[in-house]
Amino acid sequence: MSFFKACFLAVIATLFLTYVLGATLTELLDINVVIDDKVIEPLKVISVSALVAVFLVIAAIAIVVSVFGTVIFAGMLLLGGVFLFFLGIFWPFTLILIAAWLIVRDKKPAPQY
């Protein structure tokens, strides 16, 4: 699953759960949000909470991707460093092995025209 598809599905699931659970919770607990002495409609309250939840999901996805990306990048750097270290130490043997392989390999005859 691609990153954007997973992100899109996470946002849709967050919106759905927020609306379903938010409507049930506001009706069950009889919650009223008041701004400037006016009661805000339940749908607007749920919309605001859904928007906050979406931003939190996007932030969580960004943090997870950056942490795993950093770990993978550090691992690749470590493996690359070890590979180049051993290549630097054993380059004469590697050069001799490549030269020997080029000399003794099975050569295909050149095509005759």
PLY file of the C-alpha trace (Angstrom):
ply
format ascii 1.0
element vertex 113
property float x
property float y
property float z
element edge 112
property int vertex1
property int vertex2
end_header
0.00 0.00 0.00
1.42 3.34 -0.97
2.01 6.08 1.56
-0.61 8.41 0.12
-3.24 5.68 -0.03
-2.55 4.76 3.60
-2.66 8.42 4.61
-5.95 8.92 2.78
-7.51 5.85 4.41
-6.31 7.01 7.84
-7.90 10.43 7.32
-11.20 8.88 6.15
-11.25 6.45 9.08
-10.53 9.29 11.50
-13.33 11.41 10.08
-15.79 8.54 10.19
-14.94 7.53 13.74
-15.00 11.11 14.93
-18.43 11.77 13.45
-19.93 8.48 14.67
-18.40 8.55 18.12
-18.63 12.33 18.42
-22.36 12.45 17.70
-23.04 9.57 20.08
-20.86 11.07 22.80
-22.33 14.58 22.58
-25.88 13.22 22.71
-25.14 10.71 25.46
-23.32 13.12 27.73
-25.42 16.16 26.72
-22.34 18.24 25.91
-22.81 21.81 24.75
-19.97 23.99 23.49
-20.52 27.68 24.12
-18.65 30.50 22.35
-19.60 34.14 23.00
-22.72 33.09 24.94
-23.99 31.11 21.95
-24.43 27.36 21.88
-22.55 25.85 18.95
-24.41 23.27 16.88
-23.39 19.65 17.52
-22.36 19.15 13.89
-19.94 22.09 14.11
-18.52 20.73 17.37
-17.95 17.37 15.75
-16.44 19.03 12.67
-13.93 20.93 14.77
-12.99 17.79 16.69
-12.69 15.87 13.41
-10.41 18.54 11.99
-8.20 18.41 15.07
-8.15 14.60 14.90
-7.13 14.70 11.21
-4.26 17.05 11.98
-3.14 14.77 14.81
-3.24 11.72 12.49
-1.21 13.54 9.84
1.32 14.63 12.46
1.56 11.06 13.80
2.10 9.67 10.29
4.83 12.26 9.63
6.57 11.40 12.90
6.42 7.65 12.29
7.67 7.98 8.71
10.51 10.28 9.75
11.60 8.02 12.63
11.56 4.86 10.52
13.17 6.75 7.64
15.96 7.89 9.94
16.52 4.38 11.27
16.62 2.91 7.76
18.95 5.70 6.55
21.33 5.14 9.49
21.33 1.39 8.83
22.11 1.92 5.14
24.94 4.30 6.09
26.36 1.72 8.49
26.19 -1.11 5.94
27.67 1.12 3.22
30.49 2.18 5.54
31.31 -1.44 6.44
31.22 -2.44 2.76
33.53 0.40 1.73
35.84 -0.33 4.67
36.31 -3.94 3.62
36.61 -2.95 -0.03
39.35 -0.47 0.95
41.25 -3.14 2.89
40.89 -5.97 0.40
40.97 -4.05 -2.90
44.19 -5.75 -4.14
42.64 -9.20 -3.63
39.43 -8.06 -5.29
41.39 -6.69 -8.26
43.33 -9.98 -8.62
40.11 -12.03 -8.41
38.40 -9.92 -11.08
41.45 -10.14 -13.36
41.63 -13.94 -12.87
37.93 -14.30 -13.60
38.28 -12.26 -16.81
41.17 -14.49 -17.92
39.69 -17.92 -17.15
35.99 -17.35 -17.93
34.34 -19.18 -20.78
34.65 -16.96 -23.82
32.06 -17.13 -26.52
33.50 -17.17 -30.01
33.04 -14.03 -32.02
30.33 -14.35 -34.66
31.62 -14.99 -38.18
30.06 -12.84 -40.88
0 1
1 2
2 3
3 4
4 5
5 6
6 7
7 8
8 9
9 10
10 11
11 12
12 13
13 14
14 15
15 16
16 17
17 18
18 19
19 20
20 21
21 22
22 23
23 24
24 25
25 26
26 27
27 28
28 29
29 30
30 31
31 32
32 33
33 34
34 35
35 36
36 37
37 38
38 39
39 40
40 41
41 42
42 43
43 44
44 45
45 46
46 47
47 48
48 49
49 50
50 51
51 52
52 53
53 54
54 55
55 56
56 57
57 58
58 59
59 60
60 61
61 62
62 63
63 64
64 65
65 66
66 67
67 68
68 69
69 70
70 71
71 72
72 73
73 74
74 75
75 76
76 77
77 78
78 79
79 80
80 81
81 82
82 83
83 84
84 85
85 86
86 87
87 88
88 89
89 90
90 91
91 92
92 93
93 94
94 95
95 96
96 97
97 98
98 99
99 100
100 101
101 102
102 103
103 104
104 105
105 106
106 107
107 108
108 109
109 110
110 111
111 112
